[in-house]
Amino acid sequence: MKYLFANWKMYLNHAETLELAQEICAKPYQTERLSIAVFPTMLSAAAVVSIAENSPYQVGAQNCAWVPQGAYTGAVSAVLLKDAGCTYVLIGHSERRHVFGESDTDVKKKFEAALGAGLVPVLCIGETQADKEDGKSQYRLKKQIMKVLEGLDLKGRTFIIAYEPVWAISANRTGLICTPADADDVHGWIRDEIREYTDEIVPILYGGSVDATNVLSYLSYPTIDGVLVGNASRKFDTFAALIDTIGHSEF
Ligand code: PGA
């Protein structure tokens, strides 16, 4: 089973989101080989859940608040997202960490809130270009994993890790590419790290400039359980090309 997760970020307005969701959710795929989820904005999440209802497509949110309900102006909690029909939530995406200043402590609280609400958290980790140049990639990833997972009782808990090197995300326009072989190395290392905290099977997705032209080179590695795709998932043609490419492959 491979995962194709589509992070629509804040690229689309409500009408565009619904149109894309309708087109995508009408597209059949082999559910025994692939699991697909779309991550629209909070504004459109509930409407996309309704569109996806009778399809195999799942819906996730891009963020959540850690408190369940109450006087928290502007916040949307994991509990509310679950209630709205979401299955997944991205936790600690690099844009949350680096644009909105979320700390590892914030990320841990959100991760716990997601598990508590019955959502599947997708814990996003990734080193920056500066970390990489300073030879601190493993240090950063180790810390991001430890600060969230340490001390949690993860028995029977379902969660996913997304490795997204910040320098490889298309919107950051560094021109740098994390090759599938490099991603494979990091994924193997992450898998060993995770074993310190849980015996459960934890899928590890890769994210960073994935599109239909390169997706199979990532997914051909057994260490890479799926992909988290931003830019190439926000238009029907490029998203459908990803689904077809994976669908026609030999996995
Ligand atoms: P990208 O984004 O596919 O546009 O590089 C991935 C992400 O930020 O989740």
Residues whose N, C-alpha, C, O or C-beta is under 5 A from the ligand:
A	BS01	PGA	N7 A168 I169 S170 A171 G207 G208 S209 V210 L228 V229 G230 N231 A232
